[in-house]
Amino acid sequence: MRTRATYITSLLLTIVVTLPTTALAQFNIQTPDSVKNVSDIGDLIGRIFNITVGISGVLFVGLLLLGGVLYLTSLGNEEGVTKARKTMLNAGVGLIIVLSAWGVGNYILRLFGVQISLTGSALPSAQDATRGIIDATTP
């Protein structure tokens, strides 16, 4: 049973990872400016580091929320409460490890002369995202 579940999980993961690439291969997609502005390998490493730590942080916060939901839905069942507490504890420890890794990694990258910028991401800033809305509503 376990090998069948592993097989199905790996198949679904493969589909999820490759399907968007296949779909996007049909279009001529422009390279975002944030990718064009990578000046050197240090900048690229810094961006990859920030993205990895950000995804890991979101994952552990999601696990923390999952543990909370499991705790609320256990309805006093001792086995469910234990599982929920273990999930929340592991997620909390993972979040602390991710934040510590971000601090240590940021320090090491600065030693090598790489400046990590939290605002230099591929996502638009709040000001850029609301600029069109504010311009359209103000006389």
Sequence and secondary structure as in RCSB ss.txt:
>XXXX:A:sequence
MRTRATYITSLLLTIVVTLPTTALAQFNIQTPDSVKNVSDIGDLIGRIFNITVGISGVLFVGLLLLGGVLYLTSL
GNEEGVTKARKTMLNAGVGLIIVLSAWGVGNYILRLFGVQISLTGSALPSAQDATRGIIDATTP
>XXXX:A:secstr
 HHHHHHHHHHHHHHHHHHHHHHHTTS     HHHHT  SHHHHHHHHHHHHHHHHHHHHHHHHHHHHHHHHHTT
T HHHHHHHHHHHHHHHHHHHHHHHHHHHHHHHHHHTT    SS SSS  HHHHHHHHHHHH  
